[in-house]
């Protein structure tokens, strides 16, 4: 069985695009940590609509709700750890790279402006609105995971097999680098 792969990085950096591309290339199952959290949000009465629900006011409300109750993140992270250990998956997750050993771990990063430009296209919003959302989500996720696990996204990237700066790269170029990384590490 092929190792599991984790794609991590800040909001709107291209994690899903790269993870799905790797899943297709290496015949792996794609799992979204965000989708698992959305299921828990739905159970709490939040109305989940669209792929980019996290960028909506209600998605941000759930993020604030999670800041007060870490059980949701811990439940999802435990499920993702179990799935990861079985192998044969590509998982997008903010926290999983720090919570498991082994597998292949790739960190995507770029400027907030870069993420806002991606979000503008993806979500059909203006770049100023996208930039505001990206900055808020990044700051709140960083705060949440620092409190929950002591993770510092910006300063603790030594656990990654590959770090890819997505600035000035197309999604296809980032995917090409990620595929090459996985091939070399298999």
VENQUI-V779592 format. One record per backbone hydrogen bond with DSSP energy under -1.0 kcal/mol. CO is the residue of the C=O (numbers start at 1). NH is the residue of the N-H. Records with the same first field share a line. If there is no record, write none. Layout:
# VENQUI-V779592
CO = NH, NH
This chain:
# VENQUI-V779592
2 = 88
4 = 104
5 = 91
6 = 106
7 = 93
8 = 108
14 = 18
15 = 19
16 = 20
17 = 21
18 = 22
19 = 23
20 = 24
21 = 25
22 = 26
23 = 28
29 = 90
31 = 92
32 = 36
33 = 37
34 = 38
35 = 39
36 = 40
37 = 41
38 = 42
39 = 43
40 = 44
41 = 46
42 = 45
52 = 55
53 = 56
56 = 60
57 = 61
58 = 62
59 = 63
60 = 64
61 = 65
62 = 66
63 = 67
70 = 74
71 = 75
72 = 76
73 = 77
74 = 78
75 = 79
76 = 80
77 = 81
78 = 82
79 = 83
80 = 84
81 = 85
82 = 86
84 = 87
88 = 29
89 = 5
90 = 31
91 = 7
92 = 33
95 = 98
96 = 99, 100
104 = 6
105 = 161, 162
106 = 8
107 = 164
109 = 166
111 = 115
112 = 116
113 = 117
114 = 118
115 = 119
116 = 120
117 = 121
118 = 122
119 = 123
126 = 130
127 = 131
128 = 132
129 = 133
130 = 134
131 = 135
132 = 136
133 = 137
134 = 138
135 = 139
136 = 140
137 = 141
138 = 142
139 = 143
140 = 144
141 = 145
142 = 146
143 = 147
144 = 148
145 = 149, 151
146 = 150
152 = 156
157 = 160
162 = 107
164 = 109
166 = 169
170 = 174
171 = 175
172 = 176
173 = 177
174 = 178
175 = 179
176 = 180
177 = 181
178 = 182
179 = 183
180 = 184
181 = 185
182 = 186
